[in-house]
Amino acid sequence: MADPAHINSIADHLFREHSGKMTAVLCRIFGLQHLDSIQDVVHDTFLEALTRWRYRGIPKNPEAWLLKVAKNKAVNAFKRDGKTTLYEPSAFGSNHQQLIEAKLDHSFEQQAEDSQMRLLLLCCHPGISAKNQVMLTLHILGGFGITEIARAILMQQEAVKKALQRSKSSLKAMDNMLQTSILAGYEKRIEVVHTVLYLMFNEGYKTTQGKELINRDLCLEAVRLSKLLLRKGVSRQHETMALLALMLFNLARFASRITGEGSIIELSRQNRKLWDQALIEKAYRFLDDSTRPNQLSRYHLEAIIASLHCAAPSFEETDWSTIAYLYRQLEKITFSPLTTLNRLVAESYSKGVSDSYHQLEALMQQPLPAQQQHIFYAAKGDFLRRLNQTSEAVKAYHLAISCSPSPSERNFLEDQIAKCKKSIH
């Protein structure tokens, strides 16, 4: 019998990497009107994998096994429910039989990518509101659950659930559009696609589920889909390249961000020798290639900020004044309290912490997203600690904990409280 923990880890990895692909391919074969059943089939397939592989071992080609089982489950489910009609071959063109009898070779990968791209762009249909487009794509192609989506886009879980139900109904009504050429007509929706991939990466970078701080598979899936946009030649590629650069700069620092026990390591304490220089070089190439006159997106600004962190020999030698300036420019493009907070943190190192603290106090008088409140209290605690107001810092850290952060964040805050109390005594 195989180690259950190992099997769970493999299945989780494959789910993040392949569930969206499987859903897209099955929707292309059986039709979007069966979307709910297809999503159930994909989940059931992974549950069966957990059971079978635990006793029989992992197959040589787990992706092929998953797709074959999922297709068989879909056919059986539709027969059982009286939904036996597949699309006519003419609706698929020459690819129909290939998709049904797919083997995981190069030609299948091409068609699977095409199915994903079609479904990704269809989720961004102008008939669906922008926020619902984001939720729909994260749910169908990213494998996000209700809780993950609620945290990622700062909404209540019940509201997300209802919005997804409405959006999926709209998507099913567009069933025939999945079979037509839609790339050209959807290029103007690429901004929403970028937002989805940005949120997907951020959710993986600071996961809201479980004890892990980083869900590397989810981040890599966001990178993979971003590269897919480039290969398919979708418009505004300079923004896609900037987004990819941002992802890779952050991906390069993964190994230094958490301890062996899964706790957060502050940027000031990270071992920069662990940063992946090969990924950093790739990120710089994407950033260089993304340059366009008078076309500076939020992704360009964030990628440049990330590049300055990666270029700094040490925390103390970071170009904080330039980072603060870039955050000011970012505030003009896409204002959010979190962007302002990041600017205040940078200014606290370039101009001194006192003024940043008073500006933070003023910022916290405004309504803040409930899911982010712990971040602001944690920053307040850090500012107070640096101002030697240790007792007040402890209170701020406790308020941060009361906002129900993730387990990893809670452990980090408790460590900060312990350090403060130790310095008091």
N, C-alpha and C positions, 0 to 999 in steps of 0.2 A: 504493500500500500504506500503510495507516494505521500510526501509531507504535505498536509493540508494547507499550511501557510504558503508553501512554495506554489502550489496549484492556484491558490487564491491570488497570489501576486501575478502569476502568468496570465490568469483570466482577466484580472483588472487591466493589465497592460494591453491585452488584445482587445478588450472592450473599448478602451479609449482610442486605440489605433484603428479598429476595423468596424465598430458598430455603425458609424455614419456611412461608411462605404457600403456595408451590407444593406442598410436601409435604403440607400439610393438605388442600388442595383435591383433589389426586390420591388421597389416602387416602379422602376422602369419596366420590369417584367409583368407585374400583376396590376399596376395602376394605383394612382394616389387615393382612389376611393377606398382602398384597403389599408390606408396608412396606419390606423390604430392596430389592426390585426398584425401588420408587418412589424410594428414596434414591439408588440407582445411576443411575436415569434422570435425576434432578435434577442430579447431578454431571456426567453425560455431556452434558447439555444445556449446562451452562456451559462445558465443555471445547470443545464444538462452536462455541459463541459466540466463544470466543477465536480459533479458526481462521477461521471465516467472516467475522467482523467485521474481522479484520486485513486481509483481501483485498477485501471487498465493502463495508466501511463499516458503521457502527452503524445499525440500522434506526430509523425515526422513532419507533416505539413499542417499545422493547426489552423491556419487561415482557410485552406481548402476544406478541411473537415467542418469548420464552422459554417462556411457558405453552403456546402452540400446539405448539412443537417437543417439549416435555416430554410433552404428552398423546399426540402421534403416536408418540413413542418408547415410551411405556408400552403403547399398543395393540399396536405391532409386537412388543415384547418378550413380551407375554402370549400373542400368537398363536404366536410362535416356540416358546414353552415349553409350549404347549397350555393356557394359562390365559386362556381367552377370555371367561369369564363376568364381566359387569358386574353390579352390584347391580340388582335389579328396580326399576323406577320407583316401585313402592309403598313400597320401603324408604326412598326419599328424599322421598316426597311430591311436591309439584308442582315442587320445585327440581331434580329429577334431570336433565332434559333441559337446563335452563338452565346447570347446572354443566358438562355435557359440551360444550355449544356456547357456552361463556361468551365474552362480549365484555367488555372492561374498561370498563364503565360503572358508574354508581353502584350499580345493583342487584347487579352482580357483586361489587363491593367489600364490600357488606353480607354477601353469602353467604360470601365469602372470610374475612371477619372472624369470622363464625359458625363456619366450619370450624376456624379457628385456635383460637378459644376452646374449642370442644369438644375438640380434640386436646390443648390445653394442660391443661385440667382432667382429661382422661382419663389423661394422663401422671402426674397426682397421685392416682391411684386408691389407696385405702387398702390394697388387696391388694399394693401395691408398697412396699417400705421407703422411708423418708423420703429417705435418701441416694441411693437408686436413682431416686427420683422426680426429684431434682435433676439427676442425670446424664442421665436419659432426655430430659428437657425441653430441657436445654442442647444435647444431640446432635441431636434431631429438629427442634426449632423454632428453635434458636439457631445451627445450623450449626457447632457446636463439634466439633473433632477430638478424638481420644483424648488427645493431649498437652495441649491446652488445658484439658480437663476435669480431668485429673490435677493440673495446677497450681492450678486454681480451687478444687478441694475437697480438696487435699492428700492425694492417693492415688497409689499406684504405677500406671504405665500398664497393666501386665498385669492388675492387679486391676480397673481401670476397664473394660478390654476385656471381661473375663469377666462383670462385673456388667451391662454393657450387653446382652450376648447373652441373659442370663437375663431381664432386664427387658423386652426387646423380645418375647421369647416370651410373657411374661405379657400384654403389651399386645395382641398379635395374638389372644389368646384372648378378648379383650373386644371383638372386632370389631363386633358388632351394637350395642354401646353408643354407637358414634360416630354412629349414626343416630337416637338418641332424645334427648329433652330431659333434659339432665343438669345444668343450671346449679344448680338448687335443691339437689340432693343433694350437690354438691361444694363448697358455700360454706365448709364447715368445713375444707377443704383449702387455703384461700387463703393460709395461712401459708407453706406449701411453695412456692406460686406466687411469693409475695413474695421468698422466699429465692433462687429461681431467677433472678428478674429482678435482684435485688441482685448476685448473682454474675456475671450477664451484663454488667451495667454495669461492675463492678469489673474484669473481664477486659479489657473494652474500654478502660477508663481507664488501665490499666497492663498492656498486652498482653504475653503471654508468648511470642508468636510473631513471628519476623522482626526487623527492625531498628527498626521504628516503635515509639515509646513509647505512642502513643495510636491505638486503632482507633475512630475517631469513628463509623463506621457501626454497629458493635456496640453502642456506647453509645446511639445514636439508636434502634436496634431495641428496646433495653430500655425506653427512654422510650415508644416507640410502643405496646408491649405493655402497659405500665402504664396508659397512657391508654385502651387497649382495655378493661381491667378496669373503669375508671370508667364508660365508655360503656355497658357491658353490665350495670351495676348490681350487680356481685358484692359480697358482704358485706365488712365491715371496711374501708369506703372511707376512713376516717380514716387508716388505716395506709398505704393505697395513695397517698393524697395526700401523706403525710409522706415516703414513699419517692420520689415524684416530685419533691418539693421538694429532697431530698438530691441527686438526680441533676442537677437543673437548676442548683443552686448550684455543683456541680463542673463541669458542662458549661460554665458561664459563664467558667471560668478556663482553658479549653483553650488559647487563643491565647498565653497567657503561660507555659505549662509546659515548652515545648521550644524549642530554638534552631532556626535554619534548617537545621542539620545533623542535627537529631533528638536532640540531647543534652538531658538533664534540666536544668531551671532550678530551683534551690531556691526555696522559698516566700519566703525573705527577699530574694531577688534578682529576683522576678517584677515585671514592669511592670504595676501595677494599673490603669493607664489602658487596658490592653488587655482588661480584664474586661468581659464583655457585660452591661451594666446592664439591658437589657431582659429577659434571661433571669433575672437576679437578682430583678427585680421580680416576674416570674412565679413564681419559687420562693417568694418571701415570701407571695404570694397563696395558693399551695397549702399552705404551712405554717400560715398563719392559718386556712384552712378546715379543716385537719386536727385542730384543737384539740377535744378531748373531755374532759370531767371524769373524772379517775381512769383514763384510758386512754392511758398514755404508753408507746409502743413503742420499741424500739431505733432505729427509723427516725426517730422524733421527736427523740431525743437526738442522733443523728448529723447530722440536718438542722439542728438548732439550733447545733451546733458549726460546721458549714459556714457557717451564716449569720453567726456571729461573725467568722470569717475574712474573709468578704465585706464585712462592715460596717467592719472596721478600716481607718483611713486609711493605715496603714503596718504593717510587720511588728512594729516596736517598740511600737506603740500597740495591739496585739492584746490582748484581755481574756483573758490566759493563765490567770489564777486561776479564772475561770468555766469555761473550757474544761476545766481539770483536774478541777473539781468534776463536770462533766457526764460526763467519762470514768469517774469513780468510780461514778456512778449507772449508767453503761452496764455496768461490770464486774458489778454486781449482777444485771443482766438476762441478759447473755450473756457469761460470762467467757471470755477467750482471752488468751494471752500478748501478742498484738499490741495488744489493747485496753489492757493494762497498760503496754506500752511507750509507746503514744501518751499515756497519762496522765503517765508519767515525763518525756516530752519537754516536755509543757506545764508541768509543775512545775519543770523545769529553767530555764524562763524566768520563772516567777513566784516561785520560792523559792531558786533558785540551783542550779548544776549538780552540785555535789559530792554532795549527798544522793541526787539522781537517779542518779548514776553508781553509787553503792554499792548502791542498790536494783536497778539493772540487772544488776550482777554477781551478786546473789543470784538474780534471775529466770533468768539464763542457766545456773544450776546445774540447773534443771529441764529435762525433755525438751522440746525445741522441734520443731515441724514442720520437716522437712528442707527443704521448699520455701521456708521463711521465715527460715532461719538467717542468710542474708546481710543481712537487714534489721536484725537485732539486732547483728551485728558492725559494720555501718555506723553504727548509733546509738552504739555503744560508741566507735567511732573519733571521732565528732563530739563526744561528751562529753569524751574525752581531749584532743582538739584545743583545746576551750574551756577545759580545765584547764591548758593550756600543757604538756601531756605529749606533745609532738609525735612523738617517736620511737615511743612506745607506740601513738599514734593510727595511724601508718603500718602497724604490725603488725596492728592490728584491721581496717584497710581491706584489707590483703592477705588476711586470713582471710575477709573478706566475698567477695572475688573468687574465692577457692578454692571457694566454695559454688555456683559456676556460676550467677550471676545473668543476666538478659537482657543483650543487647549494649548497650542504652542505659544500664542500671544499671552495667555494667562500665566504660563510658566515664566515667560520673560518678565512680565510685570511683577510677579512675586519675587523673582531674583533681584529686580531693581529695588523693591521695598526692603528686602533683606540687606542689601548693600547700604541703603540709606540708614537703616536702624543701626547697623554696625558702625557707621561713621559717627552717629549721635553718641553712642556709648564709647 
